Amino acid sequence: MIKKLSKKLSISLSKSLDGNNEDVEIWTYGLELLLNGTIKFLFIVGLAISFGIFKPTILALITFAIFRHFGGGVHFSTYLRCLTSGIAIFLTLGKISCLNISIYNYKLLFYVNLFLGILTIIKWVPGDTEIKPIKNKEDRKKQKVKTTIVLILWIIIVQILIRLNSFKYILPITLGALTSFIFITPLGYWFITSIDNILDKTKVKYGEVK
């Protein structure tokens, strides 16, 4: 449905701007990403508000998205799976972020995330996909540098929040970053691929639509 809508909008845009077939394909892809992302975001925001966990959920989502943008990571093979998993993951992170934990646990989680972040950047960033692989060494190096800068900014923000005693904001941005790093590691790829394979086997039975 979204793909068809994106195609129609792109064709209409092409007629107005005198674009060619290649332009239509590019615009279709861009519109599809935009619409898919907007729908997912609205679902997450709406449910987060209804469950009373709006702020921590959005903080986790934004942090995840920033690291995801530069670091890459594994994806589900269909939009429906991506939408469902995204809603479940970020609502769960938002709910967990409302828990009261000790300062010791905050620090422990911070150092675990820092260690995983550094390891992930060195070994696995950028986490590409079969559809969009990043093979060029210079491009991979640039993504590592950009992700490192984001990690440094994340560290600074966490330290500022600690000094301000704003611990309620530390947990969601830490969990968001941690989740993003996990989905770049081989463990994250194995986990998502395994779920994909299981769902593929039942796709015909349950009539899943891509």
Secondary structure per residue as TSV (DSSP state, phi and psi in degrees):
chain	resnum	aa	ss	phi	psi
A	1	M	-	360.0	-51.0
A	2	I	H	-65.3	-38.7
A	3	K	H	-63.8	-42.7
A	4	K	H	-65.1	-41.5
A	5	L	H	-63.7	-43.6
A	6	S	H	-61.6	-39.5
A	7	K	H	-64.3	-46.1
A	8	K	H	-62.8	-43.2
A	9	L	H	-64.6	-38.8
A	10	S	H	-67.5	-40.0
A	11	I	H	-64.1	-43.1
A	12	S	H	-63.2	-41.5
A	13	L	H	-65.4	-38.2
A	14	S	H	-63.4	-39.1
A	15	K	H	-66.0	-37.8
A	16	S	H	-72.2	-36.1
A	17	L	H	-103.7	6.9
A	18	D	T	57.8	47.6
A	19	G	-	-87.0	166.6
A	20	N	-	-104.1	-175.9
A	21	N	H	-62.0	-37.3
A	22	E	H	-64.7	-40.0
A	23	D	H	-62.0	-41.4
A	24	V	H	-59.7	-43.0
A	25	E	H	-64.4	-42.7
A	26	I	H	-65.5	-45.3
A	27	W	H	-66.5	-36.9
A	28	T	H	-62.3	-45.4
A	29	Y	H	-62.6	-44.5
A	30	G	H	-65.6	-43.5
A	31	L	H	-65.1	-38.2
A	32	E	H	-62.9	-44.1
A	33	L	H	-62.2	-43.1
A	34	L	H	-64.4	-46.6
A	35	L	H	-66.7	-43.4
A	36	N	H	-60.7	-45.1
A	37	G	H	-64.8	-40.1
A	38	T	H	-65.1	-43.9
A	39	I	H	-62.2	-45.7
A	40	K	H	-61.2	-44.8
A	41	F	H	-60.8	-44.4
A	42	L	H	-65.2	-38.5
A	43	F	H	-61.9	-48.0
A	44	I	H	-63.6	-45.1
A	45	V	H	-62.0	-47.7
A	46	G	H	-59.6	-46.5
A	47	L	H	-69.7	-37.3
A	48	A	H	-63.1	-41.5
A	49	I	H	-63.9	-43.7
A	50	S	H	-65.5	-30.1
A	51	F	T	-91.6	-1.4
A	52	G	T	72.7	28.8
A	53	I	-	-128.7	37.5
A	54	F	H	-62.0	-55.5
A	55	K	H	-60.0	-52.8
A	56	P	H	-63.9	-34.9
A	57	T	H	-65.9	-45.1
A	58	I	H	-67.0	-39.0
A	59	L	H	-63.0	-43.3
A	60	A	H	-64.4	-41.9
A	61	L	H	-63.9	-46.6
A	62	I	H	-62.9	-45.1
A	63	T	H	-61.8	-46.0
A	64	F	H	-57.9	-46.8
A	65	A	H	-63.1	-39.1
A	66	I	H	-66.1	-48.5
A	67	F	H	-64.5	-37.4
A	68	R	H	-63.5	-40.4
A	69	H	H	-59.9	-43.2
A	70	F	H	-91.9	-33.9
A	71	G	H	-90.7	-21.0
A	72	G	B	78.7	-157.4
A	73	G	-	142.3	174.7
A	74	V	-	-74.5	150.5
A	75	H	-	-128.7	152.4
A	76	F	-	-71.2	159.0
A	77	S	S	-80.8	-14.3
A	78	T	S	-131.1	155.4
A	79	Y	H	-67.6	-37.8
A	80	L	H	-59.3	-43.0
A	81	R	H	-66.6	-40.6
A	82	C	H	-62.9	-44.9
A	83	L	H	-62.3	-48.9
A	84	T	H	-63.1	-47.6
A	85	S	H	-65.9	-38.9
A	86	G	H	-62.2	-45.0
A	87	I	H	-61.0	-47.2
A	88	A	H	-63.3	-44.4
A	89	I	H	-65.1	-49.4
A	90	F	H	-75.2	-30.4
A	91	L	H	-68.3	-36.8
A	92	T	H	-65.8	-44.4
A	93	L	H	-62.0	-40.6
A	94	G	H	-62.9	-40.5
A	95	K	H	-68.0	-44.4
A	96	I	H	-62.0	-36.0
A	97	S	T	-66.2	-15.4
A	98	C	T	-83.9	-7.6
A	99	L	S	-72.8	147.0
A	100	N	-	-92.2	116.8
A	101	I	-	-122.6	163.2
A	102	S	-	-75.0	160.9
A	103	I	H	-60.5	-35.1
A	104	Y	H	-59.7	-43.9
A	105	N	H	-68.6	-33.7
A	106	Y	H	-60.1	-48.2
A	107	K	H	-65.3	-40.0
A	108	L	H	-62.2	-44.9
A	109	L	H	-65.1	-37.2
A	110	F	H	-61.6	-47.6
A	111	Y	H	-71.1	-33.7
A	112	V	H	-63.1	-44.9
A	113	N	H	-65.8	-40.2
A	114	L	H	-62.7	-45.6
A	115	F	H	-62.1	-46.9
A	116	L	H	-64.7	-37.9
A	117	G	H	-62.6	-47.5
A	118	I	H	-63.6	-44.9
A	119	L	H	-61.5	-43.5
A	120	T	H	-65.4	-42.5
A	121	I	H	-63.2	-42.2
A	122	I	H	-67.4	-44.0
A	123	K	H	-96.7	-35.6
A	124	W	T	-125.5	-15.7
A	125	V	-	-75.1	134.8
A	126	P	S	-83.4	141.3
A	127	G	B	-83.7	94.6
A	128	D	-	-88.5	179.1
A	129	T	-	-126.3	170.6
A	130	E	S	-63.5	-35.0
A	131	I	S	-73.4	-37.2
A	132	K	S	-131.6	70.3
A	133	P	-	-75.3	147.8
A	134	I	-	-115.0	101.3
A	135	K	-	-99.0	-29.6
A	136	N	-	-63.9	127.6
A	137	K	H	-63.1	-38.0
A	138	E	H	-66.5	-40.8
A	139	D	H	-64.9	-39.8
A	140	R	H	-65.5	-40.1
A	141	K	H	-63.7	-41.8
A	142	K	H	-62.0	-41.2
A	143	Q	H	-66.8	-35.6
A	144	K	H	-64.2	-42.7
A	145	V	H	-64.4	-46.0
A	146	K	H	-62.5	-42.0
A	147	T	H	-67.4	-34.9
A	148	T	H	-63.6	-42.4
A	149	I	H	-61.2	-43.2
A	150	V	H	-62.5	-40.5
A	151	L	H	-63.3	-41.3
A	152	I	H	-63.3	-43.9
A	153	L	H	-62.7	-38.0
A	154	W	H	-62.1	-43.9
A	155	I	H	-59.8	-45.7
A	156	I	H	-61.0	-45.0
A	157	I	H	-62.2	-42.9
A	158	V	H	-62.2	-43.2
A	159	Q	H	-64.7	-38.2
A	160	I	H	-64.3	-42.6
A	161	L	H	-64.6	-35.3
A	162	I	H	-63.9	-45.2
A	163	R	H	-64.7	-31.0
A	164	L	T	-87.3	0.4
A	165	N	T	58.6	31.0
A	166	S	-	-95.9	62.6
A	167	F	H	-67.7	-24.0
A	168	K	H	-66.6	-18.7
A	169	Y	H	-93.9	-17.1
A	170	I	H	-71.1	-44.4
A	171	L	H	-60.8	-48.4
A	172	P	H	-63.9	-39.2
A	173	I	H	-74.3	-24.7
A	174	T	H	-75.1	-44.2
A	175	L	H	-66.5	-36.2
A	176	G	H	-63.3	-44.6
A	177	A	H	-66.5	-43.3
A	178	L	H	-61.3	-43.5
A	179	T	H	-62.9	-41.3
A	180	S	H	-62.2	-44.0
A	181	F	H	-64.8	-39.9
A	182	I	H	-60.0	-39.1
A	183	F	T	-76.0	-1.1
A	184	I	T	-98.0	-22.9
A	185	T	S	-76.2	161.5
A	186	P	H	-56.5	-33.1
A	187	L	H	-62.3	-43.2
A	188	G	H	-64.2	-41.7
A	189	Y	H	-63.8	-42.3
A	190	W	H	-63.4	-42.8
A	191	F	H	-63.7	-50.9
A	192	I	H	-67.0	-41.6
A	193	T	H	-62.5	-39.0
A	194	S	H	-63.7	-43.6
A	195	I	H	-64.2	-41.9
A	196	D	H	-58.1	-44.8
A	197	N	H	-64.2	-39.9
A	198	I	H	-65.2	-43.8
A	199	L	H	-68.7	-32.4
A	200	D	H	-61.9	-36.1
A	201	K	H	-70.4	-24.6
A	202	T	H	-106.4	4.5
A	203	K	H	-59.5	-46.8
A	204	V	H	-66.5	-40.5
A	205	K	H	-62.3	-41.9
A	206	Y	H	-101.8	2.0
A	207	G	T	66.0	39.8
A	208	E	-	-68.0	140.0
A	209	V	-	-112.6	132.0
A	210	K	-	-75.0	360.0
